[in-house]
């Protein structure tokens, strides 16, 4: 499956992951510009650097669906970290922990 490089992202978010063992990882969530594959099929590149390898481009039945599915994948993977008891913070605010409501606010419900 195609993994389009994201040179000019349409959206990014940086999150600090403080692991259970005390290690720190800067996560960079990126979503690229949707592109038309064929007819009504569109795809959107997405990545969650620091958590997973680059994802295959996310396909949808239009540009909006592909974009929303790509953002949803990133939100879901961050939610998996929270479910596993990991701690996430916005990059510049270690005092406030991200929770599922924060993920909804940033990445949509």
Secondary structure, 3 states (H helix, E strand, C coil): CCCCCCCCCCEEEEEEEECCCCCEEEEEEEECCCEEEECCEEEECEEEECCCCCCCCEEECCHHHHHHHHHHHHHHHHHHHHHCCCEEEECCEEEEECCHHHHHHHHCC
